[in-house]
Amino acid sequence: MSHASNDIVLALVIITGLSFDFTNGFHDTANAMATSIVTKALSPRIAVALSAALNLVGAFLSLSVAATIASGLVDTGLVTLTVVFAGLAGAIVWNLITWLFGIPSSSSHALIGGVIGSMLAAAGSHAVKWQGLVSKVVIPAVLSPFIAALVATAGTILIYRIARSMRAGSRSHGFRIGQVGSASLVSLAHGTNDAQKTMGIITLALIANGTLSAGATTPLWVITACAVTIAAGTYAGGWRVIRTLGKGLVEIEPPQGMAAESSSAAVILVSTHFGYSLSTTQVATGSILGCGIGKRGAQVRWNVAGRMATAWVVTLPSAGVMGAISYFIANAIGGTLGVVVVLLILIAVSSGIYWRSRATRVNPENVNAEWTGTVAPSEAA
Amino acid sequence: MNDWINLTAISDIVVVGLLAGAGLPAIFAIGLRALAMPGKGHRSTAEGELVGGNPAGIAIAIACFAVVLAAIGYGIYIIVLTGHK
């Protein structure tokens, strides 16, 4: 490829990276805000605005060395712009499919799966650091929901025992305030962790293109672009995911919401502190399950939880397959044209999924409607 | 330490996670309950009941909320610190 065409591909990679960042934002709004929305601690629009603002701030707090997501998982020396691009395309498609079904799956897993899939397609099995994948991604993923559920269950039992004698009105009022505080911490931590992943990918692309030297730090414009994009995505609000997480798993009262968000905030921050990052999505889901387990008489819809668990298991391989397909198409056509063709296919598929979602809309108005077993409330209700 | 699974990190996360993630909301709950303790300001009206106003309750509540706020402050400090490593 000539230098000029390389720059075109680089621009397309950056645009695709920011598009992924946007899906990352709206897919994960639920992690922090689903419980505050269903307990009416915050109105739906205020909740997404607050979460967006804190994601923006959080993204600027993260200035650590980029490319961490890729360096331990793939041989960065073999990464090309087309590999990064195809991986991002696969991740976006998987994020949109899971969003359509309202499933809170991990955006990080989609990204990692997509990049590993395209890497496998490009360079074969030796380019993937399998031990890194198992120890940094698979094992934390299996443990996250259990640890979070344990903490949230303990918190819920304690809170209800302590506040047992309080009147329902003042109890709900107090815990709503606590809930907003803990949910805000989750949003801040999300901005710090997740915006950084796209920053890392774009930095990796800049290094692969030779624009940046290896080991360079992330330029300020990349940080700013990623921060603004993830905040915009968060503000768009993944209402389908918010509804499943907030209404589908457990009916949540303010004390439970506070227990769940405190558990999420604590587990995410503590694991980050010990250098063992757990998936925000899986921690949040585990916490919400825990707040249902811990409250006597609360109904936990295990069939919904089971569907989520299934989606988690298939996220890495599915995003991987999509990343690989994207790479095969781009590589078969070759050069800038190949990347452009895959981008057009990506736009067509994304538009199709969006069009499909219009048939069963979930928005700030109906997000809190009675759970009837489907993501979108039935029209009659 | 095992190469595949870091058991030390996991047990640390469980222990500290329980202390912070379940302990702090419990302290917050104690604060709320103390704040609602019956006291001078306690009276029933036609609209409902006004609770609280107990000096000891307010003191306990302030102490509890201070602990929670300090922990949140430390949480933010950790975010900023790890972000710049």
Interface residues (C-beta under 8 A of the other chain):
Chain A: G58 L61 S62 L63 S64 Q131 V134 S135 I139 L143 I147 A148 L150 V151 A152 A154 G155 L158 I159 I162 A163 S165 M166 R167 G169 S170 R171 G174 F175 G178 G181 S182 L185 L188 A189 T192 Q196 P255 M258 A259 S262 S263 S264 A265 A266 V267 L269 V270 S271 T272 H273 F274 G275 Y276 L278
Chain B: D3 W4 I5 N6 A9 I10 D12 I13 V14 V16 G17 L18 A20 G21 A22 G23 L24 P25 A26 F28 A29 I30 L32 R33 L35 A36 G48 E49 V51 V68 I72 G75 I76 I78 I79 V80 T82 G83 H84 K85
